Amino acid sequence: MPLSCAHFKLADFVRPGESYHFARTELTAGNAARYHDHDFHELFWVTHGRGEHLLNGRKEPLSAGRLYLIRPRDRHHVTGSDAAPLRILNLAFPSRSWAEVRRRYFAQEPDVYERSPRDRAWVLDARASSALEHWAARLSLPERRRVVLDGFLMELPSLLHLQTRGPKPAPEWLERARREIASPAHFAGGTVELARLAARSPSHVARAAVRWYGQTPTDLVNSARMEFSARQLAETSRPIMEIALDCGLHNLSHFYALFRKRFGVSPRKYRLQAHPTVRG
């Protein structure tokens, strides 16, 4: 008798303003989702434990170090083991996001999501698992931004071949610009200065930053500014306004907002926690 099949919608998992759903889940024999299909693209990988994957009526054992690509029309569910609970990381995202990234960056390459079910499963080596953990840290950020999703999807085809080809490093010109923008002498120029340091057009730098780091040029510049300001707050007694100006930020409220977003506390509280004897 055919199994009944539920239909999941991405809108039930993604809140307004979010571009995707990402979760770390522990599964046992008793808490699996129903057998289902859905209106979105999905992938998941296993980090610990044992379990079973039922995909389009076919059962397959699950174990750590395996990754699966799931299409909207696939019917599946994942169960874990009570003795060795299954830990998975799951990413669900709009099918149109995958279609747009493919069209823009690798339209001439075969679509990995159109492979047979057997060929949409990968055994990951240590290098691939490490790369996925890097992306998991980015994908788990609370904003669930489209730029992070696009960065991950742009890397997915090559990521799935890490065990044979090795990871491709970011271009040297981009790494150099990222290092040099960390100097306070460049902060005031912002993203325009980043492009000048890279000796590439702003649009070229923007595409590369998303592809290799999952960040926009603004993210890269502000990250460098906040790292500099954190060191100044911890190691000196300089006034906070002076540090903000060194960062190229003349609006103190904006500086506070960026700092709190990066470190979770105000600049003053960060200073007190890092060095209680310092005041400013």
N, C-alpha and C positions, 0 to 999 in steps of 0.2 A: 504494500500500500504506500503511495507516495507520501512523503513527509509534508506537513503543512508548512507554509513559508510566509514569514512576516515581511513587510516592506518598511525599511528604515529611511527616513528623510534627514538630510544634513541639517535642515532648519531646526530639527529637534535637538541637535547637539551644539550648534554654533549660535552664540549670542550676537545681538546686533553690533556691528562694527568689527567682528572677528572674521578672518578669512579662511579659517580651517579649525578642525578639532584635533587636539593632541592629548594623549593620556598614557600614563603608566598604570598597568592593571595587573592584579594578581588573581589568577583563576584557579579554582578547584573543581571537583566534579559537580558541585552543587550550585555554582553561581555563573554558569555560562549564559551568554545571550542566546535568544531563540535562533533557530535556523532561519536565515533571512537573506534577502537581496536588498539593494539600496539604490538611491539616485545619485551616488557620488563615487569617486575613485577612492581607493583605500590601499594602504600597505601596512604591514606590521612585521616586527621582528621579535624573536624570543631571546631573552637574556639569561633566564634560569628555569630550571624545572623540567617537567615532562607533561605531555598532554596529547591531544588528538585534534586533528583538523578534518572536518567533514566539508568537502568542497564539491559542489555539483553531484552529490550522491556518493562520492568516493572518499573513503577514510584513509588518513595518513598519520603516522605518529609524528609528534612535535617534540623537539628538543632544543636546547640552547644553541644559538649561533645560526638560526635559520631565518630567512626573510621571505615574505610572500607579497605578491602584487595581486590585488583583488579588483576586478572590474565591476561596474554597477550591475551587470546582468548575471554575475556569479551568485550562486546560492551557497551559503556556508555558515558554519559556526565553529567556535574554538572552545574546547573544554580542557581543564587542567586535571591534575592528580592530587588527591588529598595527601598522599605521602610525599610528593614533591611538587608543591604548587607552581603553576606556570606563571612566569612574569613576562609580560609582553609590553612593547611600546607600539602604539597604534596612531596612525595619521590618516585622517579622513579629510577630503578637500573637494571643491567643486570640479566636476569633469571639465568644465570650460577652462579652468586654470591650467590643467595639463595640456589641453588642446592649444591654448595660446602660447605656452612656453615651447611646445614642440614646433609650432608653426614659425615662431620667431628665431629659434636657435638650432634646431636640428630636424627640420622638416624632411630632409633627404634620407634620414636614418630610419630603419624599421622601428615601429612602435613596440616597445617592450611589453606594453599592456595587451597587445594583440597576439602574444604568443599563446601556445597551448597551456592549459593549467600546469602541466608537469614542468614546462619551461619557464614558468613564472615563480619558481621557488629557487632560492639561492642558499648555499652553505657559505657562510661568511668566515673569513680568516680573521686573525687578530687585528690586522691593519684596517680591514673594512669595518669591524666592530668599533674600533677606536674612532674612525671617521663618523660613524653613525652616532656615537655618543657626543661628539662635537656638535652635530646638527640637533640632537635631542635637546641639548642645553639651550640652543637658539630657539627651537620650536616650542619649548615649554615656557618661554617668556609670556607674561600674562596678556600682552597686547594682541597676540596672534595676528601679526601684521602680514600683509600680502607680500611685502618685499622679502621677508624671511622664507615664506613658502616658495616664492619664485626662485630664490637662491638655491634652496634644496632641490627643487625639481630640475633646475638646470644641471645640477651635479649628478642626478640620479643615474642616467645611463652609464656614465663613467664609474660612478660609485659601485655599481653592480659588477664591475669587472676589476675591482681593486685587487682581488686575489691573484689575477694573472698579469695585470698591467702596472699595478702600483698607482698610488695617487699622483695626480698631476699638480705640481706646486703652482701657487699664484705667480703671475709674471713678475720678473725681477723689477721692472719699472714701477709696478704697483706696490710691491713690498718696500721699495726704496721711498716712494712718496709717502707711504704710511708711516715709515720710520721718521722721515724728515718733518712731517706735519706735527709731530709730537714736540717740536721745539717751540717755545713761546714766541720766538721771532716770527713765526708763520701763522699764529693763531688768528690775528686780526683779519687776515685775508680769507679765512673760511674755505668754502669749497672751491672758490676760484683759485686760491693759492694751491690747494691740493692738486687741481688739474695742471697748474703751471709746473709744480714739482714733478708731476708724472710726465710732463711733455706730451700730453694727449688732450683731446677735446673734452669738455665737461661731460658730454653725453657718453663718450667712450669710457671715461673713468666711472661714470654712474653704472653702466652695464657691467663693467668688470668688478666693481665693488660688490654688487648684488650677487654676481656669479661666484666669486671666490670667497667672500666673507659673509654673505647674507645680510649685508648692511648697505645703507645709502652713503654717499659721500658726507652728508650732514651727520650721520651716525658716527662715521670714522673721525671727523673733526671734533665733534662734541665729546666723544670718548677720550681722545687725546687731551682735550681741555680739562676734563674732569679728573683724569689720572694725575695731571700736573697739579691741579688745585688741591687734590687730596694729599699729595706729598708736601705741598706748601703748608697746608693746615696742620699736618702732623709734625713737621720738622721745624717750623718757624713760628714767630709770633706776629707776623705781618698782618695788617688789617684785612678783613675779608673783602672789602671793597677794592683794595689794591690788588688782591689776587684775582678778583673777577675781571678787573681791567687788563691785567696781564693775559687773561684768557681771551681777550678781544671782545668781552661782553660788558657793555655799558649799562645794561638794565639789570640791576641787582636782583629783582624779582625773578627774571628769567634765569639768571645764574643759580639762584636757590632752587628753582624748579628742576633744572637739569641735574643739579647735584643730588637732590633728593631722589629723583628717578633712578640715578645710577647707583647710589649707596644706601638709599632707604632712610636716611636721616638728614637733618639740616647740616650745613657746613659747621656751624658752631658746635652742635652736638658731636659731630665727627671729630672735631678738634679736641673736645673734652674727653672723649673716649680714647683717642689715640695718645694723648699726652695731657693728663689732668692738670698739670702745673701750668700749662700754657693758657692764656686768656686772650680773646680778641673778637 
